[in-house]
Amino acid sequence: MDKPSKEEAEAAVRTLLRWAGEDPSREGLLDTPRRVVDAYGDWFSGYGEDPRGYLERTFEEVAGYDEMIVLRDIEFESHCEHHMAPIIGKAHIGYLPRGKVVGISKLARVVEAYARRFQVQEKMTAQIARCIEEVLQPRGVGVVVVGAHECMTTRGIHKRGVSMVTSKMLGDFRDDARTRAEFLRFIEVGPGR
């Protein structure tokens, strides 16, 4: 797929402005195409990142630590691939290490790399979990994502205060109900979270 130039992208924004009924040459809109293209560069920077690469540097000197590691409340901003509207939420990750751990900021970077792409929340949840499973090879991985979908709140049905919860459990998190329950207790997913 050929990537359009920045100039072509800016022209597309001017077309959308005209389609909406605006005059792109109006003073307040003169810089809008450049600003929109710059914003897209930031919002969709995940396409230029390799989430797996963040997990490749691990630490093995953990004094035999093999209990659950949980990083919760990882805020993210994404965009739905159906309407290009924001999805704003939090991801929670847990894993049972098998002799090695990763720096916790790397888990947040994995979330960011997948969130900064056009997404469907279910797919993003599975991508995060599979990436951690494949690179770290832990005994189990749990990922829970809670997101508010602006495609539902600002258009269509116009329902505010609604959040969607998705989860992907692999290994011990899927096979052992006690491990899964412990993870869910740690992240305390519920009303207001």
C-alpha positions as CSV (number, residue, x, y, z in Angstrom):
1,M,0.0,0.0,0.0
2,D,1.4,3.4,-1.0
3,K,1.3,5.9,1.8
4,P,-0.1,9.3,0.6
5,S,2.1,12.3,1.0
6,K,1.5,14.9,3.7
7,E,0.2,17.3,1.0
8,E,-2.3,14.7,-0.2
9,A,-3.5,14.1,3.3
10,E,-3.9,17.9,3.9
11,A,-5.9,18.1,0.6
12,A,-8.2,15.3,1.9
13,V,-8.9,17.3,5.0
14,R,-9.7,20.4,2.9
15,T,-12.2,18.2,0.9
16,L,-13.8,17.0,4.1
17,L,-14.2,20.6,5.3
18,R,-15.9,21.6,2.0
19,W,-18.1,18.5,2.3
20,A,-19.2,19.6,5.8
21,G,-20.2,23.0,4.3
22,E,-17.1,25.0,5.4
23,D,-14.7,27.2,3.4
24,P,-11.2,25.8,4.0
25,S,-9.7,29.2,2.9
26,R,-11.5,30.9,5.8
27,E,-8.9,32.4,8.3
28,G,-9.8,30.1,11.2
29,L,-9.4,27.0,9.0
30,L,-6.3,27.9,7.1
31,D,-4.0,25.8,9.3
32,T,-6.6,23.1,10.1
33,P,-5.4,20.6,7.4
34,R,-1.9,20.7,8.7
35,R,-3.0,20.4,12.3
36,V,-5.3,17.5,11.5
37,V,-2.5,15.6,9.7
38,D,-0.1,16.3,12.5
39,A,-2.7,15.0,15.0
40,Y,-3.2,11.9,12.9
41,G,0.6,11.4,13.0
42,D,0.4,11.3,16.8
43,W,-2.8,9.4,17.2
44,F,-1.7,6.6,14.8
45,S,2.0,6.5,15.7
46,G,1.5,2.8,16.7
47,Y,1.8,1.7,13.1
48,G,5.4,2.7,13.3
49,E,6.1,0.8,16.5
50,D,6.9,-2.9,17.2
51,P,5.2,-3.8,20.4
52,R,7.2,-7.1,20.7
53,G,10.4,-5.1,20.7
54,Y,9.4,-3.4,24.0
55,L,9.3,-6.8,25.8
56,E,12.6,-8.2,24.5
57,R,14.8,-6.8,27.4
58,T,14.0,-8.9,30.5
59,F,15.4,-9.3,33.9
60,E,16.1,-12.8,35.4
61,E,17.6,-11.7,38.8
62,V,14.3,-11.7,40.6
63,A,15.2,-14.0,43.6
64,G,12.9,-16.7,42.3
65,Y,9.9,-14.5,42.2
66,D,7.1,-16.4,40.4
67,E,3.9,-14.8,41.7
68,M,1.5,-12.6,39.7
69,I,2.6,-9.3,38.4
70,V,-0.2,-6.8,37.7
71,L,0.0,-3.4,36.1
72,R,-3.4,-1.7,36.3
73,D,-5.1,1.5,35.2
74,I,-2.9,2.0,32.1
75,E,-4.8,4.9,30.4
76,F,-5.1,4.8,26.6
77,E,-6.6,6.7,23.8
78,S,-7.5,4.9,20.6
79,H,-9.8,5.3,17.6
80,C,-12.4,2.9,16.4
81,E,-11.8,1.6,12.9
82,H,-15.5,1.9,12.0
83,H,-16.1,5.6,12.6
84,M,-12.6,6.9,13.4
85,A,-14.1,8.2,16.7
86,P,-12.0,8.0,20.0
87,I,-12.0,5.1,22.4
88,I,-10.8,6.2,25.8
89,G,-10.1,3.9,28.6
90,K,-7.8,1.8,30.8
91,A,-6.1,-1.5,30.3
92,H,-5.1,-3.9,33.1
93,I,-2.4,-6.5,32.6
94,G,-1.3,-9.4,34.7
95,Y,1.1,-12.2,34.1
96,L,2.8,-15.1,35.9
97,P,6.5,-15.0,35.1
98,R,8.5,-18.0,34.2
99,G,12.0,-17.0,35.4
100,K,12.1,-13.6,33.9
101,V,10.2,-10.3,34.2
102,V,10.0,-7.1,32.1
103,G,10.1,-3.5,33.2
104,I,6.6,-2.3,33.9
105,S,6.8,0.7,31.6
106,K,7.3,-1.8,28.8
107,L,3.8,-3.2,29.4
108,A,2.3,0.3,29.2
109,R,4.3,0.8,25.9
110,V,2.7,-2.4,24.5
111,V,-0.7,-1.0,25.2
112,E,0.2,2.3,23.6
113,A,1.6,0.7,20.5
114,Y,-1.7,-1.2,19.9
115,A,-4.0,1.6,21.0
116,R,-2.4,4.1,18.6
117,R,-3.9,2.3,15.6
118,F,-7.4,2.0,14.3
119,Q,-8.9,-0.5,16.6
120,V,-11.8,-2.7,17.7
121,Q,-11.5,-3.1,21.5
122,E,-11.8,-6.9,21.3
123,K,-9.0,-7.1,18.8
124,M,-6.8,-4.8,20.8
125,T,-7.3,-6.8,24.0
126,A,-6.3,-10.0,22.2
127,Q,-3.3,-8.4,20.6
128,I,-1.9,-7.2,23.9
129,A,-2.3,-10.6,25.5
130,R,-0.9,-12.5,22.6
131,C,2.1,-10.2,22.4
132,I,3.0,-10.7,26.0
133,E,2.4,-14.5,25.8
134,E,4.6,-14.9,22.7
135,V,7.5,-12.8,23.8
136,L,7.7,-13.4,27.6
137,Q,6.3,-17.0,27.5
138,P,4.9,-16.7,31.1
139,R,2.7,-19.3,32.7
140,G,-0.3,-17.1,32.1
141,V,-1.5,-13.7,30.9
142,G,-4.6,-11.7,31.7
143,V,-5.6,-8.5,30.0
144,V,-8.8,-6.6,30.8
145,V,-9.7,-3.4,28.8
146,V,-12.4,-0.9,29.8
147,G,-13.2,1.6,27.2
148,A,-15.7,4.4,26.5
149,H,-16.5,4.5,22.8
150,E,-17.2,8.0,21.4
151,C,-18.8,6.5,18.3
152,M,-21.6,5.5,20.6
153,T,-21.8,8.7,22.7
154,T,-21.4,11.4,20.1
155,R,-23.4,9.8,17.2
156,G,-26.0,7.2,16.6
157,I,-27.6,6.2,19.9
158,H,-26.0,9.0,21.9
159,K,-25.6,7.1,25.2
160,R,-23.1,8.6,27.7
161,G,-21.6,6.9,30.7
162,V,-21.5,3.5,29.0
163,S,-18.2,1.5,29.0
164,M,-17.3,-1.7,27.4
165,V,-15.2,-4.4,29.2
166,T,-13.2,-7.0,27.3
167,S,-10.8,-9.6,28.5
168,K,-8.4,-12.1,27.2
169,M,-7.1,-14.8,29.5
170,L,-4.3,-17.2,28.5
171,G,-2.5,-20.0,30.2
172,D,-3.1,-20.2,33.9
173,F,-5.4,-17.2,33.8
174,R,-7.7,-19.2,31.5
175,D,-7.3,-22.6,33.0
176,D,-7.2,-21.8,36.8
177,A,-10.3,-20.1,38.2
178,R,-8.4,-19.1,41.3
179,T,-5.7,-17.3,39.3
180,R,-8.3,-15.5,37.2
181,A,-10.2,-14.5,40.4
182,E,-7.0,-13.2,42.0
183,F,-6.2,-11.1,39.0
184,L,-9.7,-9.7,38.8
185,R,-9.6,-8.8,42.5
186,F,-6.3,-7.0,42.0
187,I,-7.7,-4.8,39.2
188,E,-11.0,-4.2,40.9
189,V,-13.0,-3.8,37.7
190,G,-16.4,-2.5,38.4
191,P,-18.6,0.6,38.5
192,G,-16.6,3.8,38.5
193,R,-13.3,2.1,37.4
